[in-house]
Every structure is written in C-alpha cells, then in structure tokens.
C-alpha cells in the first residue's frame, strides 16, 4: 500500500505517517516513484499507536512497547499507572458534571447558599487538588 492508501484507511495524515517513520514507530518497505510503500500490517500497528495516544502515552512510551517489527513488549506497570490517572480524571469529571447538572436544575435563588451546591464545590475542589498533586 502506498502512503495515501494507508492515510485513507487509517485516518492518519500522511505527514504524521512520515513523522512516525522518522522516529522509528513504523517502517516503509520501499518506494514506487516518490511514494512510500507499506505492508498492510502497518494498519494494525497504527491502530495500536492510536490506542496508546488515546491512553495519553507519549510516542516514546508507545515506541518502547514495540519490540521489533511485530512483537509487543507491554509495559504493564506503565499501563496500570495510566489507568489510575484516567480513573482520577474520570472522578474529577464526574464531580464537575454533577456540579453543572445541579446548578442547571437547582431551584435555589442563590447557589452559594445551597448546601448541596456547596458540597459539590468542595468535592470538585478536593478532587482537582488531588489530581494536580499526583500529576
């Protein structure tokens, strides 16, 4: 497959593919004219790279998990730490969501006088403080 086909099928821009190749994340197996050619298996690797990026892994962290062309060397402690960070972020976002929903629906004239709202504010504040201290 040429680079434009890989870009089309993966949804990743050709410029990003060239960058991934430059830093050693993927490898082309030649050229036809000026167009890089890739083995179809590159699509699976690009899916794994996208998954790693979605999990907030750096490209270097992702690269370190590829041991050779087809082998994966999963860093389980790193993934467990990333999962814990996501759990903390989810808790924070849920608290923010709850606060927004409460403000939108609360019949209180002054939200700052509302005990439920005050409780939610403290929850968001503590969760945000905790997540910043652990980051």
C-alpha positions, 0 to 999 in steps of 0.5 A: 500500500502506498502512503495515501492508501494507508492515510485513507484507511487509517485516518492518519495524515500522511505527514504524521505517517512520515513523522512516525517513520522518522522516529522509528514507530513504523517502517516503509518497505520501499518506494514506487516513484516518490511514494512510500510503500507499506505492508498492510500490517502497518494498519494494525500497528497504527491502530495500536499507536492510536490506542496508546495516544488515546491512553495519553502515552507519549510516542516514546512510551508507545515506541518502547512497547514495540519490540521489533517489527511485530512483537509487543513488549507491554509495559504493564506497570506503565499501563496500570499507572495510566489507568489510575490517572484516567480513573482520577480524571474520570472522578474529577469529571464526574464531580464537575458534571454533577456540579453543572447538572445541579446548578442547571436544575437547582431551584435555589435563588442563590447557589452559594447558599445551597448546601448541596451546591456547596458540597459539590464545590468542595468535592470538585475542589478536593478532587482537582487538588488531588489530581494536580498533586499526583500529576 
